[in-house]
Amino acid sequence: MRALVTGGVGFVGTNLCERLLKDGHQVVSFDNYTTGDRKNELDGVKYLKVDIRDGIKDGTFFDEIQHAWVHTKEFDVIFHMAALPRIGPSFKNPKEVCDVNVGGTQNILDLARKYEIPVIYAGSSSFWGGTHKNPYTFSKWQGEELCKMYERIYELPVTICRFYNVYGDYMPTEGSYRTVLPIFLEQHKKEEPLTITGDGEQRRDFTHVNDIVEAMMRVMYCNKWGNTYELGRGKNYSINEVADMFGGEKVYIDSIPGETRNTLCRSELARKKLKWKPENNLKDWIGEQL
């Protein structure tokens, strides 16, 4: 199969590209390299520097794609992973977040509609904390709504996969888009106190990226569309409990506005329809890193 992965040099996108190659598929990546890293590029993937915000302006978006590798209409599936992530940074640039996560998503859906290509959309579990609590969550929810609209009006095959606190290979280890696990890992290695936001009793359902990728591959292979899958481990930990897995001193800092207090995945639909079961355990992974 020929797969287009938006955000193909990002965290989840890179792991997905790796799996697609392993399974023998042809892969093209779109990324503007704002948050993605060139060091994540893999042999065998065709990488195009494309900003999905540019869309169909003057037809250049489609023309550029068509002349770059294969005709766009020949893609069998689009994995739409590209987004400006993270709740905290989204407060500083809400317009840019919406331009990328909403406007960019509509451009990808227009591309898919033009050539009748199924879309697998990366949603966010922050949906359950309230869609109007921060720009990031709002933008990802709006992306979901666009997917549903294109499905209902244009009969575009779309599946939404909501990710729960993903960790694993290729996750960002620098900058404002890091999550708590790489932050704790760096602080532990430097023998520094682990910084915990708020009281540390907020709970997260941490899901290994290999389990996320496995679920998306099953969506592609089953070729049944129109569902929204919750993709999480089904077990959550407080941030204090996670810090204890690393060990060492803790220090508490201000909480991050707009964050969800607790996440916990109920993945019955994915387990039933995809026969999917997450296999990786957070505590084991942390032990391997120390």
C-alpha positions in Angstrom: 0.0 0.0 0.0 1.0 3.6 -0.4 0.6 5.6 2.8 0.8 9.4 3.3 1.9 10.3 6.9 1.5 14.0 7.9 3.9 14.9 10.7 6.1 12.1 9.5 9.2 13.3 11.4 7.4 13.9 14.6 7.2 11.5 17.6 4.3 9.3 16.7 4.7 9.9 13.0 8.3 8.5 12.9 7.2 5.3 14.8 4.4 4.9 12.3 6.6 5.4 9.3 9.0 2.8 10.8 6.2 0.3 11.2 4.8 0.9 7.7 8.2 0.3 6.2 8.6 -2.9 8.2 5.3 -4.1 6.9 6.4 -3.5 3.3 4.4 -0.4 2.5 5.5 2.7 0.5 5.6 5.8 2.6 5.5 9.6 2.0 5.9 12.1 4.8 4.6 15.7 4.9 6.2 17.8 7.6 7.1 21.5 7.9 9.9 20.6 10.4 8.6 23.1 13.0 8.4 20.5 15.8 9.7 17.5 13.9 13.4 16.6 13.6 15.4 15.7 10.5 17.4 13.2 12.6 14.1 11.2 12.7 14.2 10.6 8.9 14.3 7.0 7.9 15.8 5.3 4.8 13.0 4.3 2.5 10.6 7.1 3.3 10.0 10.0 0.8 10.2 13.2 2.9 8.6 16.4 1.6 8.8 19.7 3.4 5.1 20.7 3.2 3.2 23.1 5.4 -0.4 21.8 5.6 -1.6 25.3 6.3 -0.8 26.3 2.7 -3.6 24.1 1.6 -5.0 24.4 -1.9 -4.0 28.1 -2.3 -3.6 28.6 -6.0 -3.5 24.9 -6.5 0.2 24.8 -5.4 -0.4 22.3 -2.6 -1.8 19.6 -4.9 0.6 20.4 -7.8 3.6 20.2 -5.5 2.5 16.8 -4.2 1.7 15.4 -7.6 5.0 16.2 -9.1 7.1 15.1 -6.1 6.7 11.3 -6.0 3.6 9.6 -7.2 0.2 11.0 -8.1 -1.7 11.9 -4.9 -4.7 9.9 -6.1 -2.6 6.8 -5.8 -2.3 7.0 -2.0 -4.3 4.2 -0.3 -4.5 5.9 3.1 -3.6 9.1 4.9 -2.5 9.1 8.5 -3.0 12.6 9.7 -0.6 13.0 12.6 0.6 16.6 12.0 -0.3 19.1 14.7 1.1 21.7 17.1 0.9 19.6 20.3 0.7 20.2 24.0 -1.7 22.2 26.1 0.8 24.6 27.8 2.4 26.1 24.7 -1.0 26.5 23.0 -2.0 29.4 25.3 0.8 31.5 23.8 -0.1 31.0 20.2 -3.8 30.1 19.9 -4.2 31.4 16.3 -1.2 29.4 15.1 -2.5 26.3 16.9 -5.9 26.6 15.2 -4.3 27.4 11.8 -2.4 24.2 11.9 -4.7 21.9 13.8 -8.0 23.0 12.3 -7.2 24.7 9.0 -4.4 22.2 8.2 -6.8 19.4 8.9 -9.4 20.8 6.6 -6.7 21.0 3.8 -5.8 17.4 4.3 -9.5 16.4 4.3 -10.0 18.3 1.0 -7.0 16.4 -0.4 -8.5 13.1 0.7 -12.0 14.1 -0.7 -10.5 15.1 -4.0 -8.9 11.6 -4.5 -11.2 9.5 -2.3 -8.5 8.5 0.1 -9.4 7.1 3.6 -8.1 9.2 6.6 -7.0 8.1 10.0 -7.0 11.2 12.3 -4.9 11.5 15.4 -7.2 12.9 18.1 -6.5 13.7 21.7 -7.7 12.2 25.0 -7.7 15.8 26.4 -11.2 15.9 24.7 -12.5 14.4 27.9 -11.2 17.2 30.1 -13.3 19.8 28.3 -13.1 21.0 24.7 -12.9 24.7 25.7 -10.3 24.6 28.4 -7.3 25.4 26.2 -6.6 26.1 22.6 -4.9 22.8 21.9 -7.8 20.6 23.0 -10.3 22.9 21.2 -8.3 22.7 18.0 -8.0 18.9 18.1 -11.7 18.6 18.8 -12.5 20.9 15.9 -10.4 18.6 13.7 -12.6 15.7 14.8 -15.7 17.6 13.9 -14.3 18.4 10.5 -13.6 14.7 10.0 -17.2 13.8 10.9 -18.6 16.5 8.6 -16.5 15.4 5.7 -17.6 11.8 6.4 -21.3 12.7 6.5 -21.5 15.2 3.7 -18.9 13.8 1.3 -18.9 10.1 2.4 -15.2 10.3 3.1 -13.9 7.2 4.9 -12.5 8.5 8.2 -11.5 7.0 11.5 -10.6 9.0 14.6 -8.0 7.6 17.1 -7.7 9.4 20.4 -4.2 9.0 21.9 -3.6 8.8 25.7 -0.3 10.3 27.0 2.0 8.6 24.5 5.6 7.7 25.3 8.5 5.8 23.7 11.1 6.0 21.0 11.6 9.4 19.2 9.6 11.4 21.8 10.9 15.0 22.1 13.7 15.3 24.6 14.2 19.1 24.3 12.1 22.3 24.1 8.6 23.2 25.2 7.0 20.2 23.6 8.5 17.7 26.0 6.2 15.7 28.1 6.7 14.7 31.8 8.5 11.4 31.1 11.5 12.8 29.2 11.7 15.7 31.6 11.9 13.3 34.6 14.3 11.1 32.7 16.7 14.0 32.1 16.4 15.2 35.7 17.0 11.8 37.0 20.2 11.3 34.9 21.5 14.7 36.1 20.6 13.8 39.7 18.3 16.8 39.9 15.0 17.0 41.8 12.0 15.9 39.7 9.7 18.9 39.0 6.1 18.2 39.6 3.3 20.6 38.5 0.6 21.3 41.0 0.1 18.7 43.8 1.2 15.8 41.6 -2.1 14.0 42.2 -3.3 14.4 38.7 -3.5 11.0 37.0 -2.5 10.0 33.5 -3.0 7.0 31.4 0.4 6.5 29.8 0.4 4.5 26.5 3.5 3.2 24.7 3.8 4.4 21.1 4.2 0.8 19.8 0.7 0.1 21.1 -0.7 3.2 19.5 0.9 2.3 16.1 -0.4 -1.2 16.3 -3.9 0.1 16.7 -3.6 2.4 13.7 -2.2 -0.4 11.6 -5.2 -2.5 12.5 -7.5 0.4 11.5 -5.8 0.5 8.1 -5.9 -3.3 7.6 -9.5 -3.8 8.7 -10.7 -1.2 6.2 -13.8 -0.4 8.3 -14.4 3.3 8.8 -16.4 5.7 10.8 -15.4 4.8 14.3 -13.8 6.8 17.1 -11.3 4.7 19.0 -9.9 5.5 22.5 -6.3 4.3 22.5 -4.9 4.0 26.0 -3.4 1.5 28.4 -6.5 1.4 30.6 -4.5 2.1 33.8 -3.5 5.5 35.1 -0.9 6.7 37.6 -0.6 10.0 39.5 2.4 12.1 38.6 3.7 11.5 42.2 3.6 7.7 41.5 5.5 8.2 38.3 8.1 10.2 40.1 8.5 7.5 42.6 9.2 5.0 39.8 12.2 7.2 38.9 13.2 7.8 42.6 14.9 10.8 44.0 13.9 14.2 45.4 10.7 16.0 44.2 10.0 19.7 43.9 6.6 21.1 43.2 6.0 24.0 40.8 2.9 25.9 39.6 0.2 23.8 37.9 -0.4 24.2 34.1 -3.7 26.0 33.4 -6.2 24.1 31.2 -4.8 20.6 31.9 -7.1 17.7 32.5 -7.1 16.4 36.1 -7.3 12.8 35.2 -7.2 10.6 32.1 -8.2 7.0 32.0 -8.9 5.1 28.7 -12.0 2.9 28.2 -11.0 1.1 25.0 -13.8 -1.4 24.7 -14.6 -0.5 21.1 -10.9 -0.8 20.0 -10.6 -4.1 21.8 -13.8 -5.4 20.3 -13.5 -4.2 16.7 -9.8 -4.1 16.2 -8.9 -7.0 18.5 -6.4 -4.6 20.0 -4.8 -4.9 23.4 -2.0 -2.7 24.7 1.0 -4.8 25.7 3.5 -2.3 27.2 3.8 -1.3 30.8 5.0 2.1 32.0 6.9 0.8 35.0 8.8 -1.7 33.0 9.8 1.0 30.4 11.0 3.3 33.1 13.1 0.6 34.6 14.7 -0.1 31.2 15.7 3.6 30.9 17.4 3.9 34.3 
